[in-house]
Amino acid sequence: MYVNLSSKKQRSQEVASHIKELIRDEKLKPGEKLPNELELCSLFSVSRPTIREAVKILISQGIIEIRRGKGTYVTEVPGIAQDPLGLDFITTPNLRLDIIEARLLIEPGAARLAAQKADSSDIAKIAASVKAMEEVVYRHKVEINAELDFHRSIAEATRNPVIMRIIPIIMESIEKTYHDAPRTSEDHRHAFEEHKLIYKAIADHDADGSFAAMQSHLEASYKRTLARQVPSAKNKKGASD
């Protein structure tokens, strides 16, 4: 296939736009390797420097990534940068509480939608996450990967492409801030029980029950997180309310 590029625009921008089109049209799929540099030069009839600049543009937009020793690949979720919320530049001591407040506005509704749309495979994925969480509690581990997978699975079950992108971004933000106020094994036990209720409501296709269970979990999570905050953070939170 030969692509004719106009000379009216910056060629690197045009190449980047054409590669985006290939991804949108699913001619290049998430996780798929791009043609090598020479093949791209031939495809777009441009020079190597132009291809390299186009690649830089797409990397900066979170659309492709370079895997050392392997080549250039479409990212698993094209268009989402590593820190899309800019959390690395937020220094407030209450960031984890702010994240939970944002989640309260989004995730109960997502749980309701998941209860309405989830099929048997979606419910099986959520159940697998619950099982993994149970293992964490049983072994008295302190880690949150299974819980994050639980929420990602709910997002997938909504069948809503916007929610399917927003919630994984939020889960990434939780991973980034987890070390600021790590949970105790008791916290994990409470969270596990709350997640079981969310799972049951979704599995029963109980939309209102799913909304209520998710809201209750996040409100409890807020209280647990606040209890773990250092005194100065609590004081600042009170002063800002």
C-alpha positions as CSV (number, residue, x, y, z in Angstrom):
1,M,0.0,0.0,0.0
2,Y,1.3,3.5,-0.9
3,V,0.2,6.6,0.9
4,N,0.4,9.9,-0.9
5,L,1.3,12.8,1.5
6,S,0.5,16.4,0.8
7,S,3.4,18.8,1.0
8,K,1.2,21.5,2.6
9,K,1.6,20.2,6.1
10,Q,4.6,19.1,8.1
11,R,5.2,15.6,6.8
12,S,6.0,14.2,10.3
13,Q,2.6,15.4,11.5
14,E,0.9,13.8,8.5
15,V,2.7,10.5,9.0
16,A,1.6,10.5,12.6
17,S,-2.0,11.2,11.6
18,H,-1.9,8.4,9.0
19,I,-0.6,5.9,11.6
20,K,-3.4,7.0,14.0
21,E,-5.9,6.2,11.2
22,L,-4.4,2.8,10.8
23,I,-4.9,2.2,14.5
24,R,-8.4,3.6,14.5
25,D,-9.3,1.4,11.5
26,E,-7.8,-1.6,13.3
27,K,-5.2,-2.2,10.6
28,L,-2.8,-1.8,13.5
29,K,-4.1,-3.3,16.7
30,P,-3.2,-2.5,20.4
31,G,-0.1,-4.4,21.3
32,E,0.9,-5.0,17.6
33,K,4.3,-4.2,16.3
34,L,4.7,-1.4,13.7
35,P,6.5,-2.0,10.4
36,N,10.2,-1.2,10.7
37,E,11.6,2.2,9.8
38,L,12.5,1.3,6.2
39,E,9.0,-0.1,5.6
40,L,7.4,3.0,7.0
41,C,9.7,5.2,4.8
42,S,8.5,3.2,1.8
43,L,4.8,3.2,2.9
44,F,4.7,7.0,3.3
45,S,7.4,7.9,0.8
46,V,9.3,10.0,3.3
47,S,12.8,10.1,4.8
48,R,14.0,8.4,8.0
49,P,14.2,11.7,9.9
50,T,10.5,12.3,9.1
51,I,9.5,8.8,10.4
52,R,11.6,9.3,13.5
53,E,9.9,12.6,14.2
54,A,6.4,11.1,13.6
55,V,7.3,8.3,16.1
56,K,8.3,10.9,18.7
57,I,4.9,12.6,18.3
58,L,3.0,9.4,18.7
59,I,5.1,8.3,21.7
60,S,4.4,11.7,23.4
61,Q,0.7,11.1,22.9
62,G,0.8,7.6,24.4
63,I,-0.2,5.9,21.2
64,I,3.0,3.9,20.5
65,E,5.9,2.8,22.6
66,I,9.4,1.6,22.0
67,R,10.3,-1.8,23.5
68,R,14.1,-2.0,23.8
69,G,15.5,-4.7,21.6
70,K,12.1,-5.5,20.1
71,G,10.8,-2.6,18.1
72,T,8.0,-0.1,18.1
73,Y,4.5,-1.2,19.2
74,V,1.0,0.2,19.5
75,T,0.3,0.7,23.2
76,E,-2.3,-1.6,24.8
77,V,-4.6,1.4,25.4
78,P,-3.6,3.9,22.7
79,G,-3.8,7.6,23.6
80,I,-3.3,7.3,27.3
81,A,-0.1,8.7,28.5
82,Q,1.7,7.3,31.6
83,D,0.5,10.1,33.9
84,P,-2.6,11.5,32.1
85,L,-3.8,13.2,35.3
86,G,-0.5,14.8,36.0
87,L,-0.4,13.3,39.5
88,D,3.4,13.5,39.6
89,F,3.0,17.3,39.9
90,I,0.3,17.3,42.6
91,T,1.9,17.8,46.0
92,T,-1.2,18.0,48.2
93,P,-1.0,15.6,51.2
94,N,-4.7,14.8,50.6
95,L,-4.3,13.4,47.1
96,R,-5.6,10.0,48.0
97,L,-8.7,11.5,49.6
98,D,-9.2,13.6,46.5
99,I,-9.0,10.5,44.3
100,I,-11.7,8.8,46.4
101,E,-13.9,11.8,46.1
102,A,-13.6,11.7,42.3
103,R,-14.2,7.9,42.4
104,L,-17.5,8.5,44.3
105,L,-18.7,10.6,41.4
106,I,-17.9,7.9,38.8
107,E,-17.7,4.4,40.1
108,P,-21.1,3.8,41.7
109,G,-22.7,4.7,38.3
110,A,-20.2,2.4,36.6
111,A,-21.2,-0.4,38.9
112,R,-24.9,0.2,38.1
113,L,-24.1,0.1,34.3
114,A,-22.1,-3.1,34.8
115,A,-25.0,-4.8,36.5
116,Q,-27.2,-3.9,33.6
117,K,-24.7,-5.0,30.8
118,A,-22.4,-7.7,32.3
119,D,-22.5,-11.1,30.6
120,S,-21.3,-14.4,32.0
121,S,-17.7,-13.8,31.0
122,D,-17.6,-10.3,32.6
123,I,-19.0,-11.8,35.8
124,A,-16.4,-14.5,35.7
125,K,-13.6,-12.0,35.5
126,I,-15.0,-10.0,38.4
127,A,-15.3,-13.3,40.4
128,A,-11.7,-14.2,39.6
129,S,-10.6,-10.8,41.1
130,V,-12.7,-11.5,44.2
131,K,-11.0,-14.9,44.6
132,A,-7.6,-13.3,44.2
133,M,-8.5,-10.7,46.9
134,E,-9.6,-13.5,49.2
135,E,-6.1,-15.1,48.8
136,V,-4.5,-11.7,49.8
137,V,-6.6,-11.6,52.9
138,Y,-6.1,-15.3,53.8
139,R,-2.3,-14.9,53.5
140,H,-2.3,-11.6,55.4
141,K,-0.7,-9.9,52.4
142,V,-0.7,-6.1,52.0
143,E,-1.1,-5.4,48.3
144,I,-3.8,-4.0,46.0
145,N,-3.3,-5.5,42.5
146,A,-6.3,-7.9,42.8
147,E,-8.6,-5.0,44.0
148,L,-7.5,-2.8,41.1
149,D,-8.2,-5.7,38.7
150,F,-11.7,-5.9,40.2
151,H,-12.5,-2.3,39.4
152,R,-11.0,-2.6,35.9
153,S,-13.2,-5.6,35.2
154,I,-16.2,-3.6,36.3
155,A,-15.2,-0.9,33.9
156,E,-15.0,-3.4,31.0
157,A,-18.4,-4.8,31.9
158,T,-20.0,-1.4,31.3
159,R,-19.3,-1.7,27.6
160,N,-18.8,2.1,27.7
161,P,-15.5,3.0,25.9
162,V,-15.1,6.2,27.9
163,I,-15.6,4.5,31.3
164,M,-13.3,1.7,30.1
165,R,-10.6,4.3,29.7
166,I,-11.3,6.6,32.7
167,I,-11.4,3.9,35.4
168,P,-8.1,2.3,34.5
169,I,-6.5,5.8,34.7
170,I,-7.9,6.2,38.2
171,M,-6.6,2.7,39.1
172,E,-3.1,3.8,37.9
173,S,-3.4,6.9,40.1
174,I,-4.1,4.6,43.1
175,E,-1.0,2.6,42.4
176,K,1.0,5.8,42.2
177,T,-0.2,7.0,45.6
178,Y,-0.5,3.7,47.5
179,H,2.8,4.0,49.2
180,D,1.7,7.3,50.8
181,A,-0.7,5.6,53.2
182,P,-0.4,1.8,52.8
183,R,-3.2,-0.4,54.1
184,T,-3.1,-2.8,57.0
185,S,-4.2,-6.4,56.8
186,E,-7.4,-5.4,58.7
187,D,-8.1,-2.7,56.0
188,H,-7.8,-5.4,53.4
189,R,-10.3,-7.7,55.2
190,H,-12.9,-4.9,55.4
191,A,-12.3,-4.0,51.7
192,F,-12.7,-7.7,50.7
193,E,-16.1,-8.0,52.4
194,E,-17.2,-4.8,50.7
195,H,-16.1,-6.0,47.3
196,K,-17.9,-9.3,47.8
197,L,-21.2,-7.3,48.2
198,I,-20.4,-5.3,45.0
199,Y,-19.7,-8.5,43.1
200,K,-22.9,-10.2,44.3
201,A,-25.0,-7.2,43.3
202,I,-23.5,-7.1,39.8
203,A,-23.8,-10.9,39.4
204,D,-27.5,-10.7,40.3
205,H,-27.9,-7.8,37.8
206,D,-29.1,-5.6,40.7
207,A,-28.4,-2.1,39.3
208,D,-29.5,-0.2,42.4
209,G,-27.8,-2.6,44.7
210,S,-24.6,-2.4,42.7
211,F,-24.6,1.4,42.9
212,A,-25.3,1.4,46.7
213,A,-22.6,-1.3,47.4
214,M,-19.9,0.6,45.4
215,Q,-20.9,3.9,47.1
216,S,-20.7,2.3,50.5
217,H,-17.3,0.8,49.8
218,L,-15.8,4.1,48.6
219,E,-17.3,6.0,51.6
220,A,-15.7,3.4,53.9
221,S,-12.4,3.6,52.0
222,Y,-12.4,7.3,52.5
223,K,-12.8,6.9,56.2
224,R,-10.1,4.3,56.4
225,T,-7.7,6.5,54.4
226,L,-8.4,9.6,56.5
227,A,-7.7,7.6,59.6
228,R,-4.2,6.7,58.2
229,Q,-3.4,10.2,57.2
230,V,-0.7,12.0,59.2
231,P,-2.1,14.7,61.6
232,S,-1.0,17.6,59.4
233,A,-2.9,16.2,56.4
234,K,-6.0,15.8,58.5
235,N,-5.7,19.4,59.7
236,K,-5.3,20.7,56.2
237,K,-8.3,18.7,55.1
238,G,-10.4,20.1,57.8
239,A,-9.2,23.7,57.0
240,S,-10.1,23.2,53.3
241,D,-13.7,21.9,54.0
